[in-house]
Amino acid sequence: RRNAAISLNSFSSKKGHDRALQEYKKRKDQKFQKNAALLREYQRAMKQEGYDAGKGASRKRDRDGEDRSGNAEKSAADDNSEEAENHQKSVESTRKKRHKSDPLYQARKQAEIRKQQQLEDISERKGNQQNEGKKQHLRKVRAKKMMQRTKRGQPLMKNVIGDLLGKIRGDIADEGDC
């Protein structure tokens, strides 16, 4: 008699094992992609700074006449101090101070622009609120005048005529501006 199928326990444990392997491979691939992106960004920044991309900031530099092996150079510079001074001046003139690139420059710039815009919006809102307050006050005053009545309940004609006169003057002023 032959077992054509595997048991449920072995099937479920194998399935879990396969899934774990797939997740591990997926995480490893994501890490590789992330590192590759970071490396490209680093190489681009180093190229902009004028360095060789593979060397980085950790490369050894010649300092005060020392070569890469660390031995001090003993040459004609000891004999002729004037020649050494000229050499040092030429080295200093060729070395230009490189400014480090700021990785957060764009973010800071955008934050500053956003902050400036927020301040403008706040000042604009304050101005609008003041204008609304003035308009509301004028509306209240006008409504109070228009609601004034005589003893017999008739509207006070001086207020009605004054309001109509103000409207006419406003229309004339608007037409004069156009």
C-alpha positions in Angstrom: 0.0 0.0 0.0 1.3 3.4 -1.0 0.8 6.8 0.7 -0.1 9.2 -2.1 -0.6 12.1 0.1 1.4 13.6 3.0 0.0 14.1 6.5 -1.7 17.3 7.5 0.9 18.0 10.1 3.9 17.7 7.8 2.1 19.7 5.1 1.3 22.6 7.4 4.8 22.7 8.9 6.4 22.6 5.4 4.1 25.4 4.3 5.2 27.6 7.2 8.8 26.8 6.5 8.4 27.8 2.9 6.7 31.0 3.9 9.4 31.9 6.4 12.1 31.4 3.7 10.1 33.6 1.2 9.8 36.3 3.8 13.5 36.1 4.6 14.4 36.4 1.0 12.0 39.3 0.6 13.6 41.2 3.6 17.1 40.5 2.3 16.2 41.8 -1.2 14.6 44.9 0.3 17.7 45.6 2.4 19.9 45.1 -0.7 17.8 47.6 -2.7 17.9 50.1 0.2 21.7 49.8 0.5 22.1 50.2 -3.3 20.0 53.4 -3.2 22.0 54.8 -0.3 25.2 53.9 -2.1 24.1 55.7 -5.3 23.1 58.8 -3.2 26.5 58.7 -1.4 28.4 58.4 -4.7 26.5 61.3 -6.2 27.2 63.5 -3.2 30.9 62.6 -3.2 31.1 63.4 -6.9 29.5 66.8 -6.3 32.1 67.5 -3.6 34.9 66.6 -6.0 36.0 63.4 -4.4 36.4 59.9 -5.9 33.3 58.0 -5.1 34.9 54.9 -3.9 37.4 56.6 -1.6 35.2 58.6 0.7 36.3 60.7 3.6 38.3 57.9 5.2 41.1 57.9 2.6 44.5 58.8 3.9 45.8 62.2 3.1 49.3 63.6 2.8 49.9 65.8 5.8 52.9 67.9 6.5 55.2 66.2 4.1 54.3 62.6 5.1 53.7 60.1 2.4 51.3 57.2 2.6 53.7 54.9 4.4 54.1 57.5 7.2 57.7 58.3 6.6 58.6 62.0 6.7 60.1 63.3 3.4 63.6 64.5 3.8 64.5 66.5 0.8 65.9 69.8 -0.3 63.2 71.5 1.8 65.3 71.1 4.9 68.2 72.8 3.1 66.3 75.6 1.6 63.6 77.0 3.9 62.5 79.6 1.3 61.7 76.9 -1.2 59.7 75.1 1.5 57.7 78.2 2.2 56.9 78.7 -1.5 55.9 75.0 -1.7 53.6 75.4 1.3 52.0 78.5 -0.1 51.3 76.8 -3.4 49.7 73.8 -1.5 47.5 76.2 0.5 46.5 78.1 -2.6 45.5 74.8 -4.4 43.6 73.6 -1.5 40.3 75.3 -1.4 38.0 74.9 1.5 35.1 72.7 0.4 31.8 73.3 2.0 30.0 70.2 3.2 26.7 69.6 1.5 23.8 69.9 3.8 21.5 66.9 3.3 18.6 68.7 4.9 19.0 71.9 2.9 15.8 71.3 0.7 13.7 70.3 3.8 14.8 73.4 5.7 14.1 75.6 2.7 10.6 74.1 2.3 9.9 74.5 6.0 11.0 78.1 5.9 8.8 78.8 2.8 5.9 77.0 4.6 6.4 79.0 7.8 6.5 82.3 5.8 3.3 81.3 4.0 1.6 80.5 7.3 2.5 83.9 8.7 1.1 85.6 5.6 -2.1 83.5 5.9 -2.5 84.5 9.6 -2.0 88.2 8.8 -4.5 87.9 5.9 -7.0 86.2 8.2 -6.6 88.9 10.8 -7.2 91.6 8.2 -10.3 89.8 7.0 -11.6 89.5 10.5 -11.2 93.2 11.1 -13.0 94.0 7.8 -15.8 91.7 8.7 -16.1 93.3 12.2 -16.3 96.8 10.6 -18.9 95.6 8.1 -21.0 94.0 10.8 -20.9 97.1 12.9 -22.0 99.3 10.0 -24.8 96.8 9.2 -26.0 96.9 12.9 -25.9 100.8 12.9 -27.8 100.9 9.6 -30.4 98.4 10.8 -30.9 100.3 14.0 -31.5 103.5 12.1 -33.9 101.8 9.6 -35.9 100.3 12.4 -36.5 103.6 14.2 -40.2 104.5 14.1 -42.4 107.4 15.0 -45.0 107.3 17.8 -47.5 106.1 15.2 -45.2 103.3 13.9 -44.1 105.0 10.7 -40.4 104.9 9.7 -38.3 108.0 10.4 -38.0 109.6 7.0 -34.7 111.3 7.7 -33.0 107.9 8.2 -34.6 106.4 5.1 -33.7 109.4 2.9 -30.1 109.5 4.3 -29.8 105.8 3.5 -31.0 106.3 -0.1 -28.7 109.3 -0.5 -25.8 107.2 0.7 -26.6 104.4 -1.8 -26.8 106.9 -4.7 -23.5 108.5 -3.7 -21.9 105.0 -3.6 -23.3 104.2 -7.1 -22.0 107.5 -8.5 -18.6 106.8 -7.0 -18.5 103.3 -8.5 -19.4 104.6 -11.9 -16.7 107.3 -11.6 -14.0 104.7 -10.8 -14.9 102.6 -13.9 
